[in-house]
Amino acid sequence: MEINKIGNNAGVVWNVLNANGKMTEAKLKKETALASADFYTALGWLAREGKLSTIVETRCGKDCEYYTLNA
């Protein structure tokens, strides 16, 4: 996979999170409209750069995991 493509996809993910705040994996993947491999490499890019975090919240007795941008 081309490094520029991964960087561009990371920008897509970052922009969606920046516009919408914390999101579940399913919602974030749907909003970015990236293929699975592209989506997960973009997440890895952002995580490696320290720009992405996960938050686990318990709602109605169920753990829900969200992605969010670091401040």
Buried (B, 14 or more C-beta within 10 A) or exposed (E): EEEEEBEEBBEBBBEBBEEEEBBEBEBBBEBBEBEEEBBBBBBEBBBEEEBBBEEEEEEEEEEEEBBBBEE
